[in-house]
Structures are given as C-alpha cells and as structure tokens.
Amino acid sequence: MTLGLFLVGIVVVAALVATLLLAGRGEKEYSESTRRNTVNLSLIYIVVIVLSFVAVGIYIRWFA
C-alpha cells in the first residue's frame, strides 16, 4: 500500500512539473492566457490531490 501511494505521488508531482514547464513555453502575446491556464490547472491539481487523499483515507478506513 505504501509503495502504491509513493508511486502515485511521484506521478502527480511529475505531471505537475511537466505542466508547469510546458506552460512556460509559447509566444509572447499568449502569455496572459497561459498564466491564467496555468493557475487553473494548478487549482485542478490541488483539488484532485486533496480528493485523492480523502478517497485513500476512506478506502483504508472501511475496506482495508
């Protein structure tokens, strides 16, 4: 179980880093929309991470 959580954490962090690196590239005139999209994606990642931890906690509490 610990190994699985560790691997999920690595994938989430890698996806976040890749998104932030790719969002930094692009044309100058699109920088404002890129910044807004980066903020939106970051918020989505935060919500998904929190919900994932809640789901794992529920699973451990009632099914493990």
N, CA, C and O atoms as CSV, one atom per row, in Angstrom:
chain,resi,resn,atom,element,x,y,z
A,1,MET,N,N,0.832,-1.188,0.000
A,1,MET,CA,C,0.000,0.000,0.000
A,1,MET,C,C,0.875,1.250,0.000
A,1,MET,O,O,0.593,2.212,-0.715
A,2,THR,N,N,1.931,1.233,0.800
A,2,THR,CA,C,2.829,2.383,0.863
A,2,THR,C,C,3.528,2.600,-0.469
A,2,THR,O,O,3.695,3.737,-0.912
A,3,LEU,N,N,3.931,1.525,-1.096
A,3,LEU,CA,C,4.586,1.636,-2.396
A,3,LEU,C,C,3.638,2.239,-3.426
A,3,LEU,O,O,4.048,3.082,-4.224
A,4,GLY,N,N,2.390,1.820,-3.416
A,4,GLY,CA,C,1.397,2.357,-4.343
A,4,GLY,C,C,1.187,3.847,-4.146
A,4,GLY,O,O,1.135,4.605,-5.114
A,5,LEU,N,N,1.066,4.268,-2.900
A,5,LEU,CA,C,0.895,5.694,-2.612
A,5,LEU,C,C,2.124,6.488,-3.033
A,5,LEU,O,O,2.007,7.599,-3.550
A,6,PHE,N,N,3.286,5.921,-2.812
A,6,PHE,CA,C,4.524,6.585,-3.208
A,6,PHE,C,C,4.577,6.763,-4.721
A,6,PHE,O,O,4.940,7.833,-5.209
A,7,LEU,N,N,4.218,5.721,-5.462
A,7,LEU,CA,C,4.230,5.796,-6.922
A,7,LEU,C,C,3.203,6.795,-7.444
A,7,LEU,O,O,3.485,7.532,-8.389
A,8,VAL,N,N,2.028,6.828,-6.847
A,8,VAL,CA,C,1.009,7.809,-7.239
A,8,VAL,C,C,1.521,9.215,-6.981
A,8,VAL,O,O,1.325,10.105,-7.808
A,9,GLY,N,N,2.168,9.425,-5.857
A,9,GLY,CA,C,2.730,10.738,-5.545
A,9,GLY,C,C,3.770,11.169,-6.561
A,9,GLY,O,O,3.805,12.332,-6.964
A,10,ILE,N,N,4.613,10.243,-6.974
A,10,ILE,CA,C,5.632,10.559,-7.978
A,10,ILE,C,C,4.981,10.951,-9.299
A,10,ILE,O,O,5.409,11.912,-9.938
A,11,VAL,N,N,3.957,10.220,-9.710
A,11,VAL,CA,C,3.270,10.528,-10.969
A,11,VAL,C,C,2.605,11.896,-10.903
A,11,VAL,O,O,2.668,12.662,-11.864
A,12,VAL,N,N,1.971,12.208,-9.784
A,12,VAL,CA,C,1.295,13.502,-9.636
A,12,VAL,C,C,2.304,14.640,-9.691
A,12,VAL,O,O,2.081,15.633,-10.384
A,13,VAL,N,N,3.399,14.507,-8.977
A,13,VAL,CA,C,4.419,15.558,-8.975
A,13,VAL,C,C,5.039,15.711,-10.361
A,13,VAL,O,O,5.264,16.831,-10.818
A,14,ALA,N,N,5.317,14.600,-11.029
A,14,ALA,CA,C,5.887,14.664,-12.379
A,14,ALA,C,C,4.925,15.339,-13.349
A,14,ALA,O,O,5.349,16.132,-14.190
A,15,ALA,N,N,3.645,15.036,-13.240
A,15,ALA,CA,C,2.654,15.663,-14.117
A,15,ALA,C,C,2.556,17.157,-13.853
A,15,ALA,O,O,2.436,17.948,-14.789
A,16,LEU,N,N,2.604,17.545,-12.593
A,16,LEU,CA,C,2.547,18.966,-12.251
A,16,LEU,C,C,3.763,19.706,-12.780
A,16,LEU,O,O,3.625,20.783,-13.361
A,17,VAL,N,N,4.943,19.150,-12.590
A,17,VAL,CA,C,6.172,19.783,-13.076
A,17,VAL,C,C,6.153,19.882,-14.600
A,17,VAL,O,O,6.506,20.923,-15.155
A,18,ALA,N,N,5.747,18.820,-15.276
A,18,ALA,CA,C,5.694,18.842,-16.742
A,18,ALA,C,C,4.709,19.886,-17.240
A,18,ALA,O,O,4.986,20.584,-18.216
A,19,THR,N,N,3.572,20.002,-16.586
A,19,THR,CA,C,2.580,21.003,-16.981
A,19,THR,C,C,3.135,22.405,-16.818
A,19,THR,O,O,2.970,23.246,-17.702
A,20,LEU,N,N,3.790,22.661,-15.702
A,20,LEU,CA,C,4.341,23.996,-15.464
A,20,LEU,C,C,5.471,24.317,-16.435
A,20,LEU,O,O,5.592,25.458,-16.880
A,21,LEU,N,N,6.293,23.339,-16.768
A,21,LEU,CA,C,7.375,23.573,-17.726
A,21,LEU,C,C,6.832,23.841,-19.125
A,21,LEU,O,O,7.310,24.740,-19.816
A,22,LEU,N,N,5.850,23.075,-19.537
A,22,LEU,CA,C,5.281,23.262,-20.868
A,22,LEU,C,C,4.470,24.544,-20.964
A,22,LEU,O,O,4.404,25.156,-22.030
A,23,ALA,N,N,3.860,24.954,-19.877
A,23,ALA,CA,C,3.063,26.180,-19.889
A,23,ALA,C,C,3.954,27.408,-20.039
A,23,ALA,O,O,3.488,28.447,-20.507
A,24,GLY,N,N,5.205,27.315,-19.660
A,24,GLY,CA,C,6.124,28.441,-19.777
A,24,GLY,C,C,6.550,28.713,-21.202
A,24,GLY,O,O,7.018,29.812,-21.501
A,25,ARG,N,N,6.403,27.758,-22.081
A,25,ARG,CA,C,6.774,27.929,-23.484
A,25,ARG,C,C,5.607,28.546,-24.247
A,25,ARG,O,O,4.448,28.421,-23.851
A,26,GLY,N,N,5.933,29.202,-25.331
A,26,GLY,CA,C,4.877,29.755,-26.170
A,26,GLY,C,C,5.222,31.153,-26.635
A,26,GLY,O,O,6.305,31.670,-26.359
A,27,GLU,N,N,4.298,31.748,-27.335
A,27,GLU,CA,C,4.514,33.078,-27.877
A,27,GLU,C,C,4.255,34.137,-26.815
A,27,GLU,O,O,3.530,33.910,-25.847
A,28,LYS,N,N,4.865,35.294,-27.021
A,28,LYS,CA,C,4.757,36.375,-26.036
A,28,LYS,C,C,3.322,36.872,-25.904
A,28,LYS,O,O,2.877,37.174,-24.797
A,29,GLU,N,N,2.592,36.962,-27.011
A,29,GLU,CA,C,1.250,37.537,-26.963
A,29,GLU,C,C,0.238,36.642,-26.254
A,29,GLU,O,O,-0.856,37.090,-25.912
A,30,TYR,N,N,0.595,35.399,-26.037
A,30,TYR,CA,C,-0.303,34.482,-25.344
A,30,TYR,C,C,0.067,34.311,-23.870
A,30,TYR,O,O,-0.466,33.428,-23.197
A,31,SER,N,N,0.958,35.132,-23.373
A,31,SER,CA,C,1.440,34.942,-22.001
A,31,SER,C,C,0.339,35.117,-20.970
A,31,SER,O,O,0.328,34.409,-19.963
A,32,GLU,N,N,-0.585,36.038,-21.193
A,32,GLU,CA,C,-1.651,36.254,-20.211
A,32,GLU,C,C,-2.583,35.046,-20.137
A,32,GLU,O,O,-2.938,34.603,-19.045
A,33,SER,N,N,-2.976,34.518,-21.282
A,33,SER,CA,C,-3.857,33.350,-21.254
A,33,SER,C,C,-3.115,32.125,-20.720
A,33,SER,O,O,-3.707,31.276,-20.054
A,34,THR,N,N,-1.831,32.041,-21.012
A,34,THR,CA,C,-1.033,30.931,-20.489
A,34,THR,C,C,-0.971,30.995,-18.972
A,34,THR,O,O,-1.095,29.974,-18.295
A,35,ARG,N,N,-0.781,32.190,-18.444
A,35,ARG,CA,C,-0.723,32.349,-16.984
A,35,ARG,C,C,-2.052,31.937,-16.357
A,35,ARG,O,O,-2.073,31.234,-15.347
A,36,ARG,N,N,-3.157,32.373,-16.954
A,36,ARG,CA,C,-4.476,32.025,-16.432
A,36,ARG,C,C,-4.694,30.513,-16.504
A,36,ARG,O,O,-5.211,29.910,-15.564
A,37,ASN,N,N,-4.301,29.912,-17.615
A,37,ASN,CA,C,-4.459,28.464,-17.757
A,37,ASN,C,C,-3.596,27.704,-16.758
A,37,ASN,O,O,-4.012,26.672,-16.232
A,38,THR,N,N,-2.398,28.210,-16.498
A,38,THR,CA,C,-1.517,27.571,-15.516
A,38,THR,C,C,-2.135,27.622,-14.128
A,38,THR,O,O,-2.096,26.638,-13.389
A,39,VAL,N,N,-2.703,28.764,-13.775
A,39,VAL,CA,C,-3.369,28.885,-12.472
A,39,VAL,C,C,-4.544,27.917,-12.400
A,39,VAL,O,O,-4.730,27.238,-11.390
A,40,ASN,N,N,-5.335,27.851,-13.465
A,40,ASN,CA,C,-6.478,26.933,-13.475
A,40,ASN,C,C,-6.031,25.479,-13.344
A,40,ASN,O,O,-6.614,24.716,-12.575
A,41,LEU,N,N,-5.003,25.098,-14.089
A,41,LEU,CA,C,-4.501,23.722,-13.992
A,41,LEU,C,C,-3.948,23.423,-12.601
A,41,LEU,O,O,-4.145,22.328,-12.074
A,42,SER,N,N,-3.262,24.387,-12.011
A,42,SER,CA,C,-2.724,24.190,-10.665
A,42,SER,C,C,-3.849,23.980,-9.662
A,42,SER,O,O,-3.751,23.124,-8.783
A,43,LEU,N,N,-4.916,24.759,-9.792
A,43,LEU,CA,C,-6.061,24.590,-8.897
A,43,LEU,C,C,-6.708,23.219,-9.093
A,43,LEU,O,O,-7.117,22.577,-8.125
A,44,ILE,N,N,-6.799,22.779,-10.333
A,44,ILE,CA,C,-7.353,21.452,-10.602
A,44,ILE,C,C,-6.491,20.377,-9.944
A,44,ILE,O,O,-7.017,19.452,-9.324
A,45,TYR,N,N,-5.159,20.495,-10.077
A,45,TYR,CA,C,-4.262,19.524,-9.440
A,45,TYR,C,C,-4.453,19.516,-7.926
A,45,TYR,O,O,-4.490,18.448,-7.316
A,46,ILE,N,N,-4.573,20.678,-7.321
A,46,ILE,CA,C,-4.746,20.754,-5.867
A,46,ILE,C,C,-6.027,20.050,-5.444
A,46,ILE,O,O,-6.025,19.270,-4.492
A,47,VAL,N,N,-7.119,20.323,-6.149
A,47,VAL,CA,C,-8.400,19.698,-5.812
A,47,VAL,C,C,-8.323,18.184,-5.990
A,47,VAL,O,O,-8.798,17.433,-5.139
A,48,VAL,N,N,-7.731,17.739,-7.086
A,48,VAL,CA,C,-7.634,16.297,-7.347
A,48,VAL,C,C,-6.762,15.608,-6.301
A,48,VAL,O,O,-7.085,14.506,-5.858
A,49,ILE,N,N,-5.667,16.240,-5.902
A,49,ILE,CA,C,-4.791,15.650,-4.885
A,49,ILE,C,C,-5.529,15.516,-3.560
A,49,ILE,O,O,-5.463,14.471,-2.913
A,50,VAL,N,N,-6.231,16.570,-3.156
A,50,VAL,CA,C,-6.969,16.522,-1.890
A,50,VAL,C,C,-8.040,15.436,-1.941
A,50,VAL,O,O,-8.177,14.652,-1.002
A,51,LEU,N,N,-8.802,15.388,-3.037
A,51,LEU,CA,C,-9.840,14.366,-3.159
A,51,LEU,C,C,-9.245,12.956,-3.194
A,51,LEU,O,O,-9.850,12.014,-2.684
A,52,SER,N,N,-8.077,12.813,-3.786
A,52,SER,CA,C,-7.415,11.505,-3.825
A,52,SER,C,C,-7.017,11.048,-2.429
A,52,SER,O,O,-7.190,9.881,-2.076
A,53,PHE,N,N,-6.483,11.971,-1.638
A,53,PHE,CA,C,-6.123,11.616,-0.266
A,53,PHE,C,C,-7.359,11.246,0.550
A,53,PHE,O,O,-7.315,10.315,1.354
A,54,VAL,N,N,-8.450,11.960,0.350
A,54,VAL,CA,C,-9.696,11.631,1.048
A,54,VAL,C,C,-10.172,10.242,0.632
A,54,VAL,O,O,-10.574,9.442,1.477
A,55,ALA,N,N,-10.128,9.954,-0.666
A,55,ALA,CA,C,-10.562,8.643,-1.157
A,55,ALA,C,C,-9.692,7.524,-0.596
A,55,ALA,O,O,-10.207,6.475,-0.208
A,56,VAL,N,N,-8.390,7.734,-0.551
A,56,VAL,CA,C,-7.491,6.721,0.013
A,56,VAL,C,C,-7.778,6.534,1.498
A,56,VAL,O,O,-7.779,5.407,1.992
A,57,GLY,N,N,-8.020,7.620,2.206
A,57,GLY,CA,C,-8.360,7.528,3.626
A,57,GLY,C,C,-9.640,6.749,3.862
A,57,GLY,O,O,-9.712,5.923,4.772
A,58,ILE,N,N,-10.655,7.011,3.039
A,58,ILE,CA,C,-11.917,6.275,3.153
A,58,ILE,C,C,-11.695,4.796,2.851
A,58,ILE,O,O,-12.221,3.926,3.545
A,59,TYR,N,N,-10.922,4.522,1.824
A,59,TYR,CA,C,-10.635,3.128,1.467
A,59,TYR,C,C,-9.922,2.406,2.611
A,59,TYR,O,O,-10.286,1.286,2.968
A,60,ILE,N,N,-8.912,3.049,3.178
A,60,ILE,CA,C,-8.155,2.429,4.271
A,60,ILE,C,C,-9.055,2.221,5.482
A,60,ILE,O,O,-8.985,1.179,6.134
A,61,ARG,N,N,-9.893,3.195,5.787
A,61,ARG,CA,C,-10.743,3.133,6.977
A,61,ARG,C,C,-11.783,2.018,6.886
A,61,ARG,O,O,-11.980,1.277,7.849
A,62,TRP,N,N,-12.451,1.891,5.735
A,62,TRP,CA,C,-13.571,0.962,5.647
A,62,TRP,C,C,-13.283,-0.339,4.901
A,62,TRP,O,O,-14.006,-1.316,5.095
A,63,PHE,N,N,-12.264,-0.385,4.064
A,63,PHE,CA,C,-12.073,-1.570,3.236
A,63,PHE,C,C,-10.753,-2.297,3.472
A,63,PHE,O,O,-10.576,-3.407,2.970
A,64,ALA,N,N,-9.844,-1.719,4.203
A,64,ALA,CA,C,-8.544,-2.375,4.390
A,64,ALA,C,C,-8.438,-2.981,5.771
A,64,ALA,O,O,-7.414,-3.575,6.108
